[in-house]
């Protein structure tokens, strides 16, 4: 293997490792939480495109795509959850509306890290 192709392979593997993908179920939340503090300390605003994730740092930008319809939305992690087995992300009502899941409640998704928007330091 040539030296440049080895470095290219190492670089590509590094990029993939920093952009994890999860599949599972997404739900949405909002009723009763408006104005209350999220785990990050921000006030919950249902119409913003935010999400709750169990482990990703606050400020992480995610692309959440419904695997059954292909609809997608970008959200910023600002809360913790979901706390139900099999669910990988909870979306705010605004984000859920964007992917047309308000009536369904729970939908299959693929979640990919696409960036960072942290005011407190690196994600």
DSSP file (Angstrom, degrees, kcal/mol; ACC not computed):
  #  RESIDUE AA STRUCTURE BP1 BP2  ACC     N-H-->O    O-->H-N    N-H-->O    O-->H-N    TCO  KAPPA ALPHA  PHI   PSI    X-CA   Y-CA   Z-CA
    1    1 A X              0   0    0      0, 0.0     2,-0.1     0, 0.0     5,-0.0   0.000 360.0 360.0 360.0 135.2    0.0    0.0    0.0
    2    2 A X     >  -     0   0    0      1,-0.1     4,-1.7     4,-0.0     3,-0.2  -0.381 360.0-117.8 -72.7 152.6    1.4    3.4   -0.9
    3    3 A X  H  > S+     0   0    0      1,-0.2     4,-2.0     2,-0.2     5,-0.2   0.891 112.0  51.2 -59.3 -43.4    2.1    5.8    1.9
    4    4 A X  H  > S+     0   0    0      1,-0.2     4,-2.1     2,-0.2    -1,-0.2   0.867 108.7  51.3 -65.4 -35.4   -0.5    8.5    0.8
    5    5 A X  H  > S+     0   0    0      2,-0.2     4,-2.3     1,-0.2    -1,-0.2   0.841 107.7  53.3 -71.9 -30.5   -3.3    5.9    0.5
    6    6 A X  H  X S+     0   0    0     -4,-1.7     4,-2.5     2,-0.2    -2,-0.2   0.931 110.7  46.4 -65.5 -45.1   -2.6    4.7    4.1
    7    7 A X  H  X S+     0   0    0     -4,-2.0     4,-2.6     2,-0.2    -2,-0.2   0.879 111.6  52.0 -64.9 -37.4   -2.8    8.3    5.4
    8    8 A X  H  X S+     0   0    0     -4,-2.1     4,-2.6     2,-0.2    -1,-0.2   0.933 110.5  47.9 -62.8 -45.4   -6.0    8.8    3.4
    9    9 A X  H  X S+     0   0    0     -4,-2.3     4,-2.2     2,-0.2    -2,-0.2   0.914 112.6  48.3 -61.9 -43.7   -7.5    5.6    4.9
   10   10 A X  H  X S+     0   0    0     -4,-2.5     4,-2.1     1,-0.2    -1,-0.2   0.914 112.4  49.7 -63.2 -42.9   -6.5    6.7    8.4
   11   11 A X  H  X S+     0   0    0     -4,-2.6     4,-1.9     2,-0.2    -2,-0.2   0.904 111.1  48.3 -62.9 -43.0   -8.0   10.1    7.8
   12   12 A X  H  X S+     0   0    0     -4,-2.6     4,-2.2     2,-0.2    -1,-0.2   0.888 110.4  51.2 -66.6 -39.1  -11.3    8.8    6.5
   13   13 A X  H  X S+     0   0    0     -4,-2.2     4,-2.3     1,-0.2    -1,-0.2   0.904 108.7  52.7 -63.7 -40.3  -11.6    6.4    9.4
   14   14 A X  H  X S+     0   0    0     -4,-2.1     4,-1.3     1,-0.2    -2,-0.2   0.892 108.8  49.5 -61.6 -40.5  -11.0    9.3   11.8
   15   15 A X  H  X S+     0   0    0     -4,-1.9     4,-0.5     1,-0.2    -1,-0.2   0.902 111.2  48.8 -66.0 -41.1  -13.8   11.3   10.2
   16   16 A X  H >< S+     0   0    0     -4,-2.2     3,-1.1     1,-0.2    -2,-0.2   0.899 107.8  55.1 -65.4 -40.1  -16.2    8.4   10.4
   17   17 A X  H 3< S+     0   0    0     -4,-2.3     3,-0.3     1,-0.3    -1,-0.2   0.825 108.1  49.3 -63.9 -30.6  -15.4    7.8   14.1
   18   18 A X  H 3< S+     0   0    0     -4,-1.3     2,-0.3     1,-0.2    -1,-0.3   0.543 107.4  57.6 -85.6  -6.3  -16.2   11.5   14.9
   19   19 A X  S << S-     0   0    0     -3,-1.1    -1,-0.2    -4,-0.5    -2,-0.1  -0.602  78.8-172.8-121.6  69.1  -19.5   11.3   13.1
   20   20 A X        -     0   0    0     -2,-0.3    93,-1.7    -3,-0.3     2,-0.4  -0.235   8.9-151.3 -67.1 152.9  -21.4    8.4   14.8
   21   21 A X  E     -A  112   0A   0     91,-0.2     2,-0.4     2,-0.0    91,-0.2  -0.978  11.0-172.9-124.1 137.1  -24.7    7.2   13.4
   22   22 A X  E     -A  111   0A   0     89,-2.6    89,-3.4    -2,-0.4     2,-0.4  -0.950   5.7-160.7-124.9 148.1  -27.5    5.6   15.5
   23   23 A X  E     +A  110   0A   0     -2,-0.4     2,-0.3    87,-0.2    87,-0.2  -0.962  41.2  88.5-125.3 149.7  -30.7    3.9   14.4
   24   24 A X  E    S-A  109   0A   0     85,-2.0    85,-3.0    -2,-0.4     2,-0.4  -0.958  73.4 -33.5 164.5-146.8  -33.8    3.4   16.5
   25   25 A X  E     -Ab 108  87A   0     61,-1.8    63,-2.7    -2,-0.3    64,-1.1  -0.840  41.8-157.8-111.2 145.0  -36.9    5.1   17.5
   26   26 A X  E     -Ab 107  89A   0     81,-2.9    81,-2.2    -2,-0.4     2,-0.3  -0.929  10.4-178.9-116.6 145.1  -37.6    8.8   18.0
   27   27 A X  E     -Ab 106  90A   0     62,-1.8    64,-3.1    -2,-0.4     2,-0.3  -0.781  18.9-128.6-127.1 175.9  -40.4   10.4   20.0
   28   28 A X  E     - b   0  91A   0     77,-0.6     2,-0.3    -2,-0.3    64,-0.2  -0.943  19.1-173.5-129.5 154.7  -41.3   14.0   20.6
   29   29 A X  E     + b   0  92A   0     62,-2.5    64,-0.5    -2,-0.3    67,-0.1  -0.934  32.5 112.9-140.1 163.0  -42.0   15.9   23.8
   30   30 A X    >>  +     0   0    0      1,-0.4     3,-2.6    -2,-0.3     4,-0.7   0.008  37.6 112.4 167.3 -50.5  -43.2   19.3   24.7
   31   31 A X  T 34 S+     0   0    0      1,-0.3    -1,-0.4     2,-0.2     0, 0.0  -0.275  96.4   7.9 -56.3 126.3  -46.6   19.5   26.3
   32   32 A X  T 34 S+     0   0    0     -3,-0.1    -1,-0.3     1,-0.0    -3,-0.0   0.335 113.8  82.0  88.9  -8.8  -46.1   20.7   29.9
   33   33 A X  T X4  +     0   0    0     -3,-2.6     3,-2.3     2,-0.1    11,-0.4   0.514  53.5 130.6-106.0  -6.9  -42.4   21.5   29.5
   34   34 A X  T 3< S+     0   0    0     -4,-0.7    11,-0.2     1,-0.3     3,-0.1  -0.227  83.1   4.0 -54.5 127.1  -42.6   25.0   27.9
   35   35 A X  T 3  S+     0   0    0      9,-3.1    -1,-0.3     1,-0.3     2,-0.2   0.272 100.0 123.4  83.1 -11.6  -40.4   27.4   29.8
   36   36 A X  S <  S-     0   0    0     -3,-2.3     8,-2.8     8,-0.2    -1,-0.3  -0.509  71.1 -96.6 -80.7 152.2  -38.9   24.8   32.1
   37   37 A X  B     -G   43   0B   0      6,-0.2     6,-0.3    -2,-0.2     2,-0.1  -0.433  33.6-143.7 -71.1 139.8  -35.2   24.4   32.3
   38   38 A X    >   -     0   0    0      4,-3.5     3,-1.4    -2,-0.1    41,-0.2  -0.343  38.0 -91.3 -86.1 177.6  -33.6   21.6   30.2
   39   39 A X  T 3  S+     0   0    0      1,-0.3    40,-0.2     2,-0.1    -1,-0.1   0.761 128.5  56.4 -63.4 -24.5  -30.6   19.6   31.4
   40   40 A X  T 3  S-     0   0    0     38,-1.6    -1,-0.3     2,-0.1    39,-0.1   0.597 119.8-109.4 -82.1 -10.8  -28.3   22.1   29.7
   41   41 A X  S <  S+     0   0    0     -3,-1.4    -2,-0.1     1,-0.4     2,-0.1   0.206  79.5 125.6 100.2 -15.1  -29.9   25.0   31.7
   42   42 A X        -     0   0    0     36,-0.3    -4,-3.5    -5,-0.1    -1,-0.4  -0.403  68.4-106.7 -71.7 153.6  -31.7   26.5   28.7
   43   43 A X  B     -G   37   0B   0     -6,-0.3     2,-0.4    -3,-0.1    -6,-0.2  -0.632  37.7-110.1 -78.1 139.6  -35.4   27.1   28.9
   44   44 A X        -     0   0    0     -8,-2.8    -9,-3.1   -11,-0.4     2,-0.5  -0.589  33.9-175.2 -75.3 125.3  -37.4   24.6   26.8
   45   45 A X    >   -     0   0    0     -2,-0.4     3,-1.7   -11,-0.2    49,-0.2  -0.946  13.1-156.0-121.3 105.6  -39.0   26.3   23.8
   46   46 A X  T 3  S+     0   0    0     -2,-0.5    48,-3.0     1,-0.3    49,-0.3   0.786  88.6  54.3 -56.6 -33.1  -41.3   23.8   22.0
   47   47 A X  T 3  S+     0   0    0     46,-0.2    -1,-0.3    47,-0.2     2,-0.1   0.601  89.7  92.4 -83.0  -9.3  -41.2   25.4   18.6
   48   48 A X  S <  S-     0   0    0     -3,-1.7     2,-1.4     1,-0.1    47,-0.6  -0.451  88.8-110.4 -76.8 158.7  -37.3   25.4   18.4
   49   49 A X        +     0   0    0     45,-0.2    27,-1.4    -2,-0.1     2,-0.2  -0.681  66.5 135.9 -92.5  85.5  -35.6   22.5   16.7
   50   50 A X  E     -c   76   0A   0     -2,-1.4    42,-2.3    25,-0.3     2,-0.3  -0.762  32.3-160.6-125.5 171.3  -34.0   20.9   19.8
   51   51 A X  E     -cD  77  91A   0     25,-1.8    27,-2.3    -2,-0.2    28,-1.1  -0.979  17.4-128.0-151.1 160.7  -33.5   17.4   21.0
   52   52 A X  E     +cD  79  90A   0     38,-2.7    38,-2.0    -2,-0.3     2,-0.3  -0.951  28.8 174.6-111.1 133.5  -32.8   15.2   24.1
   53   53 A X        -     0   0    0     26,-2.1    29,-0.2    -2,-0.4    36,-0.1  -0.987  32.5-131.5-137.3 146.4  -30.1   12.6   23.8
   54   54 A X  S    S+     0   0    0     34,-0.4    28,-0.1    -2,-0.3    -1,-0.1   0.873  95.1   3.7 -66.4 -38.9  -28.7   10.4   26.6
   55   55 A X  S    S+     0   0    0     26,-0.1    -1,-0.1     2,-0.1     3,-0.1   0.677  92.1 107.7-126.7 -23.5  -25.0   10.9   26.1
   56   56 A X  S    S-     0   0    0      1,-0.1    -3,-0.2     4,-0.0     3,-0.1  -0.308  75.7-100.1 -65.8 145.2  -24.1   13.4   23.4
   57   57 A X    >   -     0   0    0     66,-0.5     3,-1.7     1,-0.1    20,-0.2  -0.269  43.1 -94.8 -62.9 148.4  -22.7   16.7   24.6
   58   58 A X  T 3  S+     0   0    0      1,-0.2    20,-0.2    20,-0.1    62,-0.1  -0.385 112.9  36.0 -60.4 140.5  -25.0   19.7   24.7
   59   59 A X  T 3  S+     0   0    0     18,-3.0    58,-3.3     1,-0.3    -1,-0.2   0.296  80.3 141.0  94.9  -8.6  -24.7   21.8   21.6
   60   60 A X  E <   -E  116   0A   0     -3,-1.7    17,-2.5    17,-0.2     2,-0.5  -0.493  47.0-137.9 -67.3 132.6  -24.2   18.8   19.3
   61   61 A X  E     -EF 115  76A   0     54,-2.3    53,-2.9    15,-0.2    54,-1.3  -0.820  23.7-169.1 -95.1 129.1  -26.0   19.2   16.0
   62   62 A X  E     -EF 113  75A   0     13,-2.9    13,-2.3    -2,-0.5     2,-0.6  -0.884  22.2-144.4-118.4 147.5  -27.8   16.1   14.7
   63   63 A X  E     -EF 112  74A   0     49,-3.0    49,-2.2    -2,-0.3     2,-0.6  -0.965  21.8-166.1-105.6 116.6  -29.4   15.2   11.5
   64   64 A X  E     -EF 111  73A   0      9,-3.0     9,-1.9    -2,-0.6     2,-0.5  -0.919   6.8-174.3-108.5 117.5  -32.5   13.1   12.3
   65   65 A X  E     -EF 110  72A   0     45,-2.7    45,-2.3    -2,-0.6     2,-0.4  -0.944  25.2-129.2-117.2 128.7  -33.9   11.3    9.3
   66   66 A X  E  >  -E  109   0A   0      5,-3.2     4,-2.2    -2,-0.5    43,-0.3  -0.613  15.0-154.2 -69.7 125.6  -37.1    9.2    9.3
   67   67 A X  T  4 S+     0   0    0     41,-1.7    -1,-0.2    -2,-0.4    42,-0.1   0.709  90.5  53.3 -77.8 -18.0  -36.2    5.9    7.8
   68   68 A X  T  4 S+     0   0    0     40,-0.6    -1,-0.2     3,-0.1    41,-0.1   0.758 127.4  15.5 -86.9 -24.6  -39.7    5.2    6.6
   69   69 A X  T  4 S-     0   0    0      2,-0.2    -2,-0.2    -3,-0.1     3,-0.1   0.593  91.3-125.4-122.3 -18.5  -40.3    8.5    4.7
   70   70 A X     <  +     0   0    0     -4,-2.2    -3,-0.1     1,-0.3     2,-0.1   0.404  59.2 144.5  84.4  -3.5  -36.8   10.1    4.2
   71   71 A X        -     0   0    0     28,-0.2    -5,-3.2    -6,-0.1     2,-0.3  -0.439  28.4-171.2 -68.5 143.3  -37.9   13.3    5.9
   72   72 A X  E     - F   0  65A   0     -7,-0.2     2,-0.3    26,-0.2    -7,-0.2  -0.945  16.9-173.5-139.5 157.6  -35.1   14.9    7.9
   73   73 A X  E     - F   0  64A   0     -9,-1.9    -9,-3.0    -2,-0.3     2,-0.5  -0.991  21.8-130.7-146.9 147.1  -34.4   17.8   10.4
   74   74 A X  E     + F   0  63A   0     -2,-0.3     2,-0.3   -11,-0.2   -11,-0.2  -0.871  33.4 175.5 -99.2 134.8  -31.4   19.3   12.0
   75   75 A X  E     - F   0  62A   0    -13,-2.3   -13,-2.9    -2,-0.5     2,-0.5  -0.903  27.6-128.7-134.8 161.5  -31.6   19.7   15.8
   76   76 A X  E     -cF  50  61A   0    -27,-1.4   -25,-1.8    -2,-0.3     2,-0.5  -0.956  27.1-123.5-113.0 130.6  -29.3   20.9   18.6
   77   77 A X  E     +c   51   0A   0    -17,-2.5   -18,-3.0    -2,-0.5   -17,-0.2  -0.596  48.8 146.1 -73.7 121.8  -29.0   18.6   21.7
   78   78 A X  E     +     0   0A   0    -27,-2.3   -38,-1.6    -2,-0.5   -36,-0.3   0.263  57.9  43.7-137.2   9.4  -29.9   20.6   24.8
   79   79 A X  E    S-c   52   0A   0    -28,-1.1   -26,-2.1   -40,-0.2     2,-0.3  -0.925  74.7-109.9-148.4 169.9  -31.5   18.0   27.1
   80   80 A X        +     0   0    0     -2,-0.3     2,-0.3   -28,-0.3   -26,-0.2  -0.814  55.9  22.7-107.2 148.9  -31.2   14.5   28.4
   81   81 A X        -     0   0    0     -2,-0.3     9,-0.2     1,-0.3     2,-0.1  -0.821  20.3-168.1 136.9-174.2  -33.4   11.5   27.4
   82   82 A X        -     0   0    0     -2,-0.3    -1,-0.3   -29,-0.2   -28,-0.1   0.661  33.8-171.1 -74.0 159.9  -35.2    9.6   26.1
   83   83 A X        +     0   0    0     -2,-0.1     2,-0.4    -3,-0.1    -2,-0.0  -0.133  53.8  97.9-112.4  36.0  -35.7    7.3   29.1
   84   84 A X  S >  S-     0   0    0      3,-0.1     3,-1.8     0, 0.0    -3,-0.0  -0.989  82.3-104.2-124.0 132.3  -37.6    4.6   27.2
   85   85 A X  T 3  S+     0   0    0     -2,-0.4     3,-0.1     1,-0.2    -2,-0.1  -0.250 103.4  20.5 -56.6 136.6  -35.8    1.5   25.9
   86   86 A X  T 3  S+     0   0    0      1,-0.3   -61,-1.8     2,-0.0     2,-0.4   0.211  95.0 113.4  91.1 -14.9  -35.3    1.4   22.2
   87   87 A X  E <   -b   25   0A   0     -3,-1.8    -1,-0.3   -63,-0.2   -61,-0.2  -0.765  39.6-178.1 -94.2 136.1  -35.6    5.2   21.7
   88   88 A X  E     +     0   0A   0    -63,-2.7   -34,-0.4    -2,-0.4     2,-0.3   0.647  65.4  14.8-105.8 -19.9  -32.5    7.1   20.7
   89   89 A X  E     -b   26   0A   0    -64,-1.1   -62,-1.8   -36,-0.1     2,-0.5  -0.991  54.2-147.4-156.6 145.8  -33.7   10.7   20.6
   90   90 A X  E     -bD  27  52A   0    -38,-2.0   -38,-2.7    -2,-0.3     2,-0.3  -0.974  24.9-154.1-111.2 129.0  -36.6   12.9   21.8
   91   91 A X  E     -bD  28  51A   0    -64,-3.1   -62,-2.5    -2,-0.5   -40,-0.2  -0.744  16.6-114.2-103.0 150.2  -37.4   15.8   19.5
   92   92 A X  E  >  -b   29   0A   0    -42,-2.3     4,-2.7    -2,-0.3     5,-0.2  -0.308  38.2-103.4 -68.7 165.4  -39.1   19.1   20.4
   93   93 A X  H  > S+     0   0    0    -64,-0.5     4,-2.4     1,-0.2   -46,-0.2   0.880 122.2  54.4 -61.4 -38.2  -42.5   19.7   18.9
   94   94 A X  H  > S+     0   0    0    -48,-3.0     4,-1.3   -46,-0.5    -1,-0.2   0.896 111.6  43.7 -63.0 -40.6  -41.0   22.1   16.3
   95   95 A X  H  > S+     0   0    0    -47,-0.6     4,-1.1   -49,-0.3    -2,-0.2   0.898 112.8  52.4 -70.5 -40.5  -38.6   19.4   15.1
   96   96 A X  H  <>S+     0   0    0     -4,-2.7     5,-2.2     1,-0.2     3,-0.4   0.877 106.9  53.1 -62.9 -37.9  -41.2   16.7   15.2
   97   97 A X  H ><5S+     0   0    0     -4,-2.4     3,-1.5     1,-0.2    -1,-0.2   0.890 102.3  59.7 -62.6 -38.8  -43.5   18.9   13.0
   98   98 A X  H 3<5S+     0   0    0     -4,-1.3    -1,-0.2     1,-0.3    -2,-0.2   0.828 112.0  38.4 -61.0 -33.1  -40.7   19.3   10.5
   99   99 A X  T 3<5S-     0   0    0     -4,-1.1    -1,-0.3    -3,-0.4    -2,-0.2   0.181 113.6-117.2-105.1  16.5  -40.6   15.5    9.9
  100  100 A X  T < 5S+     0   0    0     -3,-1.5    -3,-0.2    -5,-0.1     4,-0.2   0.901  74.5 127.0  54.8  51.5  -44.3   15.1   10.2
  101  101 A X     >< +     0   0    0     -5,-2.2     4,-2.7     2,-0.1    -4,-0.2   0.263  30.7 104.5-120.0  12.0  -44.4   12.8   13.2
  102  102 A X  T  4 S+     0   0    0     -6,-0.3    -1,-0.1     1,-0.2    -5,-0.1   0.905  89.8  38.7 -62.1 -41.4  -46.8   14.7   15.5
  103  103 A X  T  4 S+     0   0    0      1,-0.2    -1,-0.2     2,-0.1    -2,-0.1   0.878 117.3  49.9 -75.8 -37.7  -49.7   12.2   14.9
  104  104 A X  T  4 S-     0   0    0     -4,-0.2     2,-1.5     1,-0.2    -2,-0.2   0.879  81.5-166.3 -70.0 -38.3  -47.4    9.1   14.9
  105  105 A X     <  +     0   0    0     -4,-2.7   -77,-0.6    -9,-0.1     2,-0.4  -0.284  69.4  42.2  83.6 -52.8  -45.7   10.0   18.1
  106  106 A X  E     +A   27   0A   0     -2,-1.5     2,-0.3   -79,-0.2   -79,-0.2  -0.997  69.9 169.6-131.3 130.2  -42.9    7.4   17.7
  107  107 A X  E     -A   26   0A   0    -81,-2.2   -81,-2.9    -2,-0.4     2,-0.3  -0.956  38.6-100.0-138.5 155.5  -41.1    6.8   14.4
  108  108 A X  E     +A   25   0A   0     -2,-0.3   -41,-1.7   -83,-0.2   -40,-0.6  -0.587  50.9 173.7 -75.5 136.8  -38.0    4.9   13.1
  109  109 A X  E     -AE  24  66A   0    -85,-3.0   -85,-2.0    -2,-0.3     2,-0.4  -0.928  35.3-140.0-140.8 162.1  -35.0    7.2   12.6
  110  110 A X  E     -AE  23  65A   0    -45,-2.3   -45,-2.7    -2,-0.3     2,-0.5  -0.999  24.9-158.5-119.3 129.8  -31.3    7.4   11.8
  111  111 A X  E     -AE  22  64A   0    -89,-3.4   -89,-2.6    -2,-0.4     2,-0.4  -0.937  11.3-179.0-115.4 127.5  -29.4    9.9   13.8
  112  112 A X  E     -AE  21  63A   0    -49,-2.2   -49,-3.0    -2,-0.5     2,-0.4  -0.986  28.2-125.2-129.2 135.4  -26.1   11.4   12.6
  113  113 A X  E     + E   0  62A   0    -93,-1.7   -51,-0.2    -2,-0.4     3,-0.1  -0.650  34.7 166.3 -74.9 127.3  -23.8   13.9   14.3
  114  114 A X  E     -     0   0A   0    -53,-2.9     2,-0.3    -2,-0.4   -52,-0.2   0.465  53.9 -39.6-122.7  -6.1  -23.2   16.8   11.8
  115  115 A X  E     - E   0  61A   0    -54,-1.3   -54,-2.3     8,-0.0     2,-0.3  -0.986  54.4 -90.8 173.5-162.7  -21.7   19.5   13.9
  116  116 A X  E     + E   0  60A   0     -2,-0.3   -56,-0.2   -56,-0.3   -57,-0.1  -0.998  18.3 175.4-147.8 138.3  -21.5   21.5   17.1
  117  117 A X        +     0   0    0    -58,-3.3     2,-0.4    -2,-0.3   -57,-0.1  -0.422  29.6 154.4-136.4  59.4  -23.1   24.8   18.4
  118  118 A X        -     0   0    0      3,-0.1     3,-0.2     1,-0.1   -59,-0.1  -0.749  30.4-171.8 -96.9 136.1  -21.8   25.0   21.9
  119  119 A X  S    S+     0   0    0     -2,-0.4    -1,-0.1     1,-0.1     3,-0.1   0.557  87.8  56.5 -92.7 -11.9  -21.5   28.3   23.8
  120  120 A X  S    S-     0   0    0      1,-0.3     2,-0.3   -62,-0.1    -1,-0.1   0.350 121.4 -73.1-103.3   5.4  -19.7   26.7   26.7
  121  121 A X  S    S-     0   0    0     -3,-0.2    -1,-0.3     2,-0.0    -3,-0.1  -0.869  82.7 -12.6 132.2-168.3  -16.8   25.1   24.8
  122  122 A X              0   0    0     -2,-0.3    -3,-0.1     1,-0.1    -5,-0.0  -0.324 360.0 360.0 -69.8 147.5  -16.3   22.2   22.5
  123  123 A X              0   0    0    -64,-0.1   -66,-0.5   -66,-0.1    -1,-0.1   0.451 360.0 360.0 -76.6 360.0  -18.9   19.5   22.0
